[in-house]
Amino acid sequence: MRVRESKFWELMEDEFGASYAGHLARSHHLFALGGRTVLEALVTESPRTVWFALCDDMDVPEARRFGRDDPVRS
């Protein structure tokens, strides 16, 4: 799966909520990526790499790592 930065932020908001996603990005240190915050890591790492490192840290279940699976409305 390729993750663009816009998709990264969509995944963040879907999983953590709009206000907490921003806080998490500024304050959470990703030890798998050198202890940088999410925002710092996004400067040099792919959004996909940062997203999966954050998922590991936050125990996001595998089933939700690719986004919400909303049912199609008719």
C-alpha positions in Angstrom: 0.0 0.0 0.0 1.3 3.4 -1.0 0.5 6.2 1.5 0.6 9.8 0.4 0.8 12.4 3.1 -2.9 13.4 2.6 -3.9 9.8 3.1 -1.6 9.6 6.2 -3.6 12.5 7.8 -6.9 10.9 6.8 -5.8 7.6 8.5 -4.6 9.6 11.6 -7.9 11.4 12.0 -10.0 8.2 11.3 -8.0 6.2 13.9 -7.4 8.9 16.6 -9.8 11.7 16.0 -9.1 15.1 14.5 -7.9 16.9 17.6 -5.9 14.0 19.1 -4.2 13.2 15.8 -2.5 16.6 15.8 -1.5 16.3 19.4 -0.1 12.8 18.8 1.8 14.0 15.7 3.5 16.7 17.7 4.2 14.8 20.9 4.6 11.1 20.3 8.2 9.9 19.8 8.7 7.0 17.4 11.5 5.0 18.9 11.7 2.8 15.8 12.5 5.9 13.8 15.2 7.3 16.1 13.0 8.8 18.8 11.7 11.5 16.5 8.2 12.8 16.8 5.7 11.9 14.0 6.0 15.4 12.5 9.8 15.2 12.6 9.8 11.7 11.0 7.6 12.8 8.2 10.3 15.2 7.0 12.6 12.4 6.0 10.6 9.2 6.1 7.7 8.1 3.8 4.2 8.6 5.3 3.8 4.8 5.0 6.8 4.1 7.2 5.7 6.7 9.8 2.1 5.4 9.8 3.2 1.8 10.4 5.7 2.7 13.1 2.9 4.7 14.8 0.5 1.8 14.4 3.0 -0.5 16.1 3.5 1.9 19.0 -0.2 2.6 19.5 -1.3 -1.1 19.1 -3.6 -0.3 16.1 -5.0 -3.7 15.1 -4.0 -5.0 11.7 -7.5 -4.8 10.5 -7.6 -1.0 10.9 -4.1 -0.1 9.6 -5.4 0.5 6.1 -8.3 2.7 7.2 -11.9 2.3 8.1 -13.9 -0.2 6.1 -17.2 1.8 6.0 -20.1 -0.1 4.4 -21.3 1.2 1.1 -24.6 3.1 1.6 -27.4 2.5 -0.9 
